[in-house]
């Protein structure tokens, strides 16, 4: 078998695949400066005569898959295989694997860092200091930038998968109260309380979104829910922008109906004018979709995917592999 790998994949991971499957061709998308589009990937698969593909951000369209029905599997180094025509792959009997939780630790750590930064007013305090506003004998900084502790806050998770649970484990040390809404997930332990979606918005000091994008979640966080938030509450989204009504969120922030927001994702990337109204607001801490951007994430996706592929090669039942097209 020849495996074409366009995702970042360290040498040890590639050697492990070679020892089990045979030939590995490494054409990482980073050297291209961007992900491969469908036409480029189609040509690359033709050129390499690959029997399998491991990708990250490339366009795996229906056409690409139908042009290469010989593929035994498509491995996707992402939390969800949203760049793959999964239904077409299923139709042709091509297994699709992905790497959920590859960035759970990275996202959880940035959540904690940004929430504390927001609560402690760290960014405006730094800017105040750089502008030479600290005068002799003055206590302006102590009074102006007195913030709040994370300890004792009630955090509500909308979606309680790998990322939500990793955050929950981290914030227990402060400690925080964790509540969650997830119709597909039972409470993993007595420390976490499962409540209704409406109750999350009504009772929590911090509301954090951890939803995938699908027809049932697009626009799910609407004006009615946002308007239920407490005046001092903080809205956090490190998942996907399309699950939130951004105009409703923008209105709540501009009207000071809530304390503010911490955002890593936007309806348009790069942002449009409305996105920048959110980004530029003084009560918003915004980052450019970097919550999952660590070097270690690439190590994690290699470990997760290699384990799945090696188990698949051994004939392990597919229901234990979390195949995306089942």
Secondary structure, DSSP 8 states (H G I E B T S, - for coil): -EEEE-S---HHHHHHHHHHHSEEEE--GGGGTS---HHHHHHHHHHHT-SEEEESSS-B-HHHHHHTTT--EEEE-SSS-TTB-HHHHHHTT-EEEE-TTTTHHHHHHHHHHHHHHHHTTHHHHHHHHHTT---TT--HHHHHT----STT-EEEEES-SHHHHHHHHHHTTTT-EEEEE-TT---SSTTEEE--HHHHHHH-SEEEE----STTTTT-B-HHHHTTS-TT-EEEE-S-GGGB-HHHHHHHHHTTSSSEEEES--SSSS--HHHHHHHTSTTEEE-SS-TT--HHHHHHHHHHHHHHHHHHHTT--GGGTT-TT-
